[in-house]
Amino acid sequence: MRNTIAILTATFAVTLLAAGPASADHRDEHYARCNNKDNKFTLQQQVAGCTMIIDYEVRDVWTQLAAINNRGGAYQALHDYPHALEDYNKVLNSFPDQVPTLVNRGEVYLMLRKYPEAMADFNRALGDKPGYSWALRGRAIYDMAQHRYADARQDIEAAIVSKPSAGESYAVRCRLRVQMGESVDAAMPDCDKAIALEPSDAATFASRAVVRLRAKDFAGAIADSTTAISLDTNDWDAYYLRGLAKQHGGDAAGAAADIAAAQARDPAITGEFADDDGRL
């Protein structure tokens, strides 16, 4: 599941040069798009704004690295993981202890199923900044993928204590509860809280779809997956989950279309949800 992109720290605050090939108004526009505060711009516009800064503000290393970091975040949100990884590597080659970028790269490694690399980044981030909620949540997701549920529970509880306003941590705990054998009724309040805290985050709806699927609430799982897709049309987990729900709900044609769409973009996705499908 896609995680919230860590916010760039003040160390890498972008300050554009007064000189350059573009007008001051254009430079301000590139700055605004690259930072994309409050998500005012599309992710494609953010990539374009950062690329303009990278291409033209070559004399200022801080501006360069900030723009590269932010562009990596936009690529990550677009599920373009190879380009995201390339940008994060450039930042970390210059500043290896930049904690938010370490966590971002760890999340990308998770999505690429490069689990040892992901764990190494999360552990490095926590070594520099103990209790950092994004790193704890990432490590919990890693442990879930490895079926190390007790370790995952410890980390996700610590992540929630560290940042109780982060909805995606509740979404992770919601899924973890059912994987640990707790009832759907026990897990669902965490899913509902995640959505209440982050109602525009596709991953929170996809997580609740997993839990509804386990409860054989196929209509509810389809509804949550559809909402996730409406929020992020590249959320292939949501397509696959909706396909499973349709399959078990009797819509064979709709299931085949959704599952094929997900597998075309992520051929290994079936294994990610094997436990969920196997318990239906």
C-alpha positions as CSV (number, residue, x, y, z in Angstrom):
1,M,0.0,0.0,0.0
2,R,1.2,3.4,-0.8
3,N,2.3,5.4,2.3
4,T,2.2,9.2,2.8
5,I,5.2,10.9,1.4
6,A,7.5,12.3,4.1
7,I,7.6,16.1,4.1
8,L,10.9,17.7,3.2
9,T,12.7,19.1,6.2
10,A,13.7,22.8,6.7
11,T,17.3,21.8,5.9
12,F,16.2,21.4,2.3
13,A,13.8,24.3,2.0
14,V,13.9,25.5,-1.6
15,T,15.2,29.1,-2.2
16,L,15.3,30.0,-5.8
17,L,18.1,32.1,-7.2
18,A,17.4,35.7,-8.1
19,A,19.2,35.1,-11.4
20,G,18.3,32.6,-14.1
21,P,16.8,32.1,-17.5
22,A,13.2,32.4,-16.4
23,S,11.3,35.5,-15.2
24,A,10.8,36.0,-11.5
25,D,7.1,35.1,-11.9
26,H,8.0,31.9,-13.6
27,R,10.6,31.0,-11.0
28,D,8.0,31.6,-8.3
29,E,5.6,29.3,-10.2
30,H,8.2,26.5,-10.5
31,Y,8.9,26.9,-6.7
32,A,5.2,26.6,-5.9
33,R,4.7,23.6,-8.1
34,C,7.8,21.8,-6.8
35,N,6.8,22.3,-3.2
36,N,3.1,21.6,-4.0
37,K,2.0,22.8,-0.6
38,D,-1.6,21.7,0.2
39,N,-1.6,19.6,-3.0
40,K,-2.7,22.6,-5.1
41,F,-1.1,21.2,-8.3
42,T,-1.2,17.8,-10.0
43,L,1.6,15.4,-9.4
44,Q,2.6,15.8,-13.1
45,Q,2.8,19.6,-12.6
46,Q,4.9,19.0,-9.5
47,V,7.3,16.9,-11.5
48,A,7.5,19.6,-14.2
49,G,8.1,22.4,-11.7
50,C,10.9,20.5,-10.0
51,T,12.5,19.5,-13.3
52,M,12.6,23.2,-14.3
53,I,14.4,24.0,-11.0
54,I,16.8,21.1,-11.5
55,D,17.6,22.1,-15.1
56,Y,18.2,25.8,-14.5
57,E,19.1,26.4,-10.9
58,V,22.4,24.5,-11.3
59,R,24.5,26.8,-9.2
60,D,22.7,26.2,-5.9
61,V,23.2,22.7,-4.5
62,W,20.5,23.1,-1.8
63,T,17.9,24.0,-4.4
64,Q,19.0,21.2,-6.6
65,L,18.7,18.6,-3.9
66,A,15.4,19.9,-2.6
67,A,13.9,19.8,-6.1
68,I,15.3,16.3,-6.7
69,N,13.8,15.1,-3.4
70,N,10.4,16.6,-4.1
71,R,10.4,15.3,-7.6
72,G,11.1,11.8,-6.2
73,G,8.1,12.2,-3.9
74,A,5.9,13.1,-6.9
75,Y,7.2,10.1,-8.8
76,Q,6.5,7.9,-5.8
77,A,2.9,9.1,-5.5
78,L,2.5,8.4,-9.2
79,H,3.8,4.9,-8.6
80,D,6.8,5.5,-10.9
81,Y,9.1,3.8,-8.5
82,P,12.2,3.5,-10.7
83,H,12.3,7.3,-11.2
84,A,11.5,7.9,-7.5
85,L,14.4,5.6,-6.5
86,E,16.8,7.4,-8.9
87,D,16.0,10.8,-7.4
88,Y,16.2,9.6,-3.8
89,N,19.5,8.0,-4.4
90,K,20.9,11.3,-5.8
91,V,19.8,13.0,-2.6
92,L,21.2,10.3,-0.3
93,N,24.5,10.1,-2.2
94,S,25.1,13.7,-1.1
95,F,23.3,13.6,2.3
96,P,23.1,10.0,3.5
97,D,21.5,10.8,6.8
98,Q,18.5,12.8,5.4
99,V,15.9,11.0,7.4
100,P,12.7,11.8,5.5
101,T,14.4,10.8,2.2
102,L,15.6,7.5,3.8
103,V,12.0,6.7,4.8
104,N,10.7,7.6,1.3
105,R,13.3,5.4,-0.3
106,G,12.4,2.6,2.2
107,E,8.8,2.9,1.1
108,V,9.8,2.6,-2.5
109,Y,11.9,-0.4,-1.8
110,L,8.8,-1.9,-0.1
111,M,6.7,-1.4,-3.2
112,L,9.5,-2.9,-5.3
113,R,9.5,-5.8,-2.8
114,K,13.2,-5.2,-2.1
115,Y,12.7,-6.0,1.6
116,P,16.3,-6.1,2.9
117,E,17.0,-2.7,1.4
118,A,13.7,-1.3,2.8
119,M,14.5,-2.6,6.3
120,A,18.0,-1.1,6.1
121,D,16.6,2.4,5.3
122,F,14.0,2.3,8.0
123,N,16.6,1.1,10.6
124,R,19.0,3.9,9.5
125,A,16.3,6.5,9.8
126,L,15.3,5.2,13.3
127,G,19.0,5.2,14.3
128,D,19.2,8.9,13.5
129,K,15.7,9.8,14.7
130,P,14.3,7.3,17.2
131,G,10.5,7.2,17.4
132,Y,10.1,8.6,13.9
133,S,6.5,7.6,13.0
134,W,6.9,7.2,9.3
135,A,9.9,4.9,9.7
136,L,8.1,2.9,12.4
137,R,5.1,2.4,10.1
138,G,7.3,1.4,7.2
139,R,9.1,-1.2,9.4
140,A,5.7,-2.5,10.6
141,I,4.6,-3.0,6.9
142,Y,7.9,-4.8,6.3
143,D,7.3,-7.1,9.2
144,M,3.8,-7.8,8.1
145,A,5.1,-8.9,4.7
146,Q,7.5,-11.2,6.5
147,H,4.6,-12.5,8.7
148,R,6.4,-11.2,11.8
149,Y,3.3,-9.9,13.3
150,A,4.4,-9.4,16.9
151,D,7.3,-7.1,15.7
152,A,4.9,-5.3,13.4
153,R,2.4,-4.7,16.2
154,Q,5.1,-3.3,18.4
155,D,6.2,-0.8,15.7
156,I,2.8,0.3,14.6
157,E,1.7,0.9,18.2
158,A,4.9,3.0,18.7
159,A,4.1,4.9,15.4
160,I,0.6,5.8,16.7
161,V,2.0,7.0,20.0
162,S,4.6,9.1,18.1
163,K,2.1,10.7,15.7
164,P,-1.6,9.9,16.7
165,S,-2.9,12.1,13.9
166,A,-1.4,10.0,11.1
167,G,-4.4,8.1,9.6
168,E,-2.3,5.6,7.7
169,S,-0.9,4.1,10.9
170,Y,-4.4,3.2,12.0
171,A,-5.0,1.7,8.6
172,V,-1.9,-0.5,9.0
173,R,-3.0,-1.5,12.5
174,C,-6.5,-2.3,11.1
175,R,-5.1,-4.8,8.6
176,L,-2.6,-6.2,11.1
177,R,-5.3,-6.9,13.6
178,V,-7.1,-9.3,11.2
179,Q,-3.9,-10.9,10.1
180,M,-3.1,-11.6,13.7
181,G,-6.5,-13.3,14.0
182,E,-8.5,-10.6,15.7
183,S,-12.1,-10.2,14.7
184,V,-13.2,-7.8,12.0
185,D,-15.3,-6.0,14.6
186,A,-12.1,-5.3,16.6
187,A,-10.2,-4.1,13.6
188,M,-12.8,-2.0,11.9
189,P,-12.7,1.0,14.3
190,D,-9.0,1.5,13.3
191,C,-10.0,1.5,9.6
192,D,-12.8,4.0,10.2
193,K,-10.5,6.3,12.2
194,A,-7.9,6.2,9.4
195,I,-10.5,7.3,6.9
196,A,-11.8,10.0,9.2
197,L,-8.2,11.4,9.7
198,E,-7.2,11.1,6.0
199,P,-10.4,11.0,3.8
200,S,-8.5,11.8,0.6
201,D,-5.9,9.0,1.0
202,A,-6.6,6.0,-1.3
203,A,-4.6,3.7,0.9
204,T,-6.9,4.1,3.9
205,F,-9.9,3.0,1.8
206,A,-7.9,0.1,0.3
207,S,-7.0,-1.1,3.8
208,R,-10.7,-1.1,4.9
209,A,-11.5,-3.0,1.7
210,V,-9.1,-5.7,2.8
211,V,-10.9,-6.0,6.1
212,R,-14.3,-6.0,4.5
213,L,-13.2,-8.7,2.2
214,R,-12.2,-10.8,5.1
215,A,-15.7,-10.2,6.6
216,K,-17.2,-11.4,3.3
217,D,-18.8,-7.9,2.9
218,F,-18.1,-8.0,-0.8
219,A,-20.3,-5.0,-1.6
220,G,-18.5,-2.9,1.1
221,A,-15.1,-4.1,-0.2
222,I,-16.1,-3.1,-3.8
223,A,-17.3,0.3,-2.6
224,D,-14.1,1.0,-0.7
225,S,-11.9,-0.2,-3.5
226,T,-13.8,2.0,-6.0
227,T,-13.3,5.0,-3.7
228,A,-9.6,4.2,-3.5
229,I,-9.4,4.1,-7.3
230,S,-11.3,7.4,-7.6
231,L,-8.6,9.0,-5.3
232,D,-5.7,7.3,-7.0
233,T,-6.2,5.8,-10.5
234,N,-2.8,4.1,-10.2
235,D,-3.6,2.2,-7.0
236,W,-3.3,-1.3,-8.5
237,D,-3.8,-2.9,-5.0
238,A,-7.3,-1.4,-5.1
239,Y,-8.0,-2.8,-8.5
240,Y,-6.9,-6.2,-7.4
241,L,-9.0,-6.0,-4.2
242,R,-12.0,-5.0,-6.1
243,G,-11.4,-7.9,-8.5
244,L,-11.3,-10.3,-5.6
245,A,-14.5,-8.9,-4.1
246,K,-16.3,-9.1,-7.5
247,Q,-15.0,-12.6,-8.0
248,H,-16.4,-13.8,-4.6
249,G,-19.5,-11.7,-5.1
250,G,-20.4,-13.5,-8.4
251,D,-19.3,-10.8,-11.0
252,A,-16.8,-13.0,-12.9
253,A,-16.4,-10.6,-15.9
254,G,-15.9,-7.6,-13.7
255,A,-13.4,-9.5,-11.5
256,A,-11.4,-10.7,-14.5
257,A,-11.1,-7.1,-15.8
258,D,-9.9,-5.6,-12.5
259,I,-7.5,-8.4,-11.7
260,A,-6.0,-8.3,-15.2
261,A,-5.5,-4.5,-15.0
262,A,-3.7,-5.0,-11.6
263,Q,-1.6,-7.9,-12.8
264,A,-0.6,-6.0,-16.0
265,R,1.1,-3.3,-13.9
266,D,2.2,-5.5,-11.0
267,P,2.6,-9.2,-12.0
268,A,3.5,-10.2,-8.5
269,I,0.4,-8.6,-6.9
270,T,-1.4,-12.0,-6.5
271,G,1.1,-13.1,-3.8
272,E,0.6,-9.9,-1.8
273,F,-3.0,-10.8,-1.2
274,A,-2.8,-14.6,-1.1
275,D,-3.6,-14.7,2.6
276,D,-6.6,-12.5,2.2
277,D,-8.0,-14.5,-0.7
278,G,-7.2,-17.8,0.9
279,R,-9.3,-17.0,4.0
280,L,-12.5,-16.4,2.0
